[in-house]
Amino acid sequence: MIYLDNAATTPLSADVLQAMEPWFHERAANPSSVHGAGVRAAEAVDRARRRVGRLAAATTWDVIFTSGGTESNALAILGTPGRGGSRRMITTTLEHPSVLQNAMRLEQAGVEVITVAPGPHGVVDPERIIDAVDARTAMVSIMHANNEIGTMQPVADVAVGVKSRNPDTIVHVDAVQTAGKDDLDRALALVDLVSISGHKMHAPMGVGALLVRRGCCRPTALFGGGGQQWGVRPGTENLPGIVGLGQAARRAADERKTEPARLRELVDHFTGAFEPRGWSEMGFTEASRLPGHAVVLLHGHRAEPVVHAMHERGFVISAGSACHSRQRRRSHVLEATGLPPEVDAIRIVASRQNTADQMRQAGEALTEVLTGQRNSH
Ligand code: PLP
């Protein structure tokens, strides 16, 4: 199987597995224990913390380990109430449900939530966010890249504009899709909170982090417990997972000047081999795109049979997002971009484990599948 569904999850990489392994058995210990083994475990957590912090090295971060992107987003949104009675939050209609659902909770608690829609190219106009910031605005939450359509959002411009209107407004960026795939430095330099997730960057599922700009704020814990991680995220740390995330972050930081360009080239190999017919086209190409991410729009044709036909040919790709595809309802992201209901989307997403040859093969296979399915109609 050629795995090209790397926005849904990425396979664990061998170096990450190797780094994690000893912490399951011969080095197993609770990082809170006072004995030597516990101290070594705590040092491993700290090492991972420093490595994760270097993912976006233009800023110094405090790193809080969580169970993944969903929890990091929840901690950012529910755990960071505004200063001085601030009562407004601004986000976008493109966000992951872990942002939108928690924004809804704030709304139920009386916070005014403004959700800005993107333009037809799948990118939010920064001015629309900045214009909505007032003295009462506690937080702006915007994703760095969209998981379904791969469009990069102007997070650096948003951060500059928001801070100039209200320096107290906290800017949170969901960088779950970009961490490990793009260079985060410039984009996140002025941002306060950043969510990342291990399983999107070849570390395991069930571990992630919230990066908090040093000096910004201390999120309030979502639940009580034993006081680990300064009480902000209590619970015994997921030691092997955290070590794995640290290793993935180290590699991503090392490769950040080379890997984004290589991933973009991989998409070129796919598009070079794929021949869109009149009823299919590459989607959202006018926007700046997440490296490695390609979308094919299907006019008047459902994506799901295409995903199955590609699977039969040995390619794992997906329709829209993994969170939605089982629910058989149209994705809120496609809706947000204003595409008519008869247009469906499939995504082909490469990672550092894919090759140019695989991408060419995927492009050829997709051309054949789409031609075959059209003819059988
Ligand atoms: N944010 C984005 C943009 C995502 O794509 C995802 C996962 O699909 C998440 C958050 C949630 O991350 P996790 O699966 O680690 O909870």
Residues whose N, C-alpha, C, O or C-beta is under 5 A from the ligand:
A	BS01	PLP	A7 A8 G68 G69 T70 H96 A145 N147 D174 V176 Q177 S197
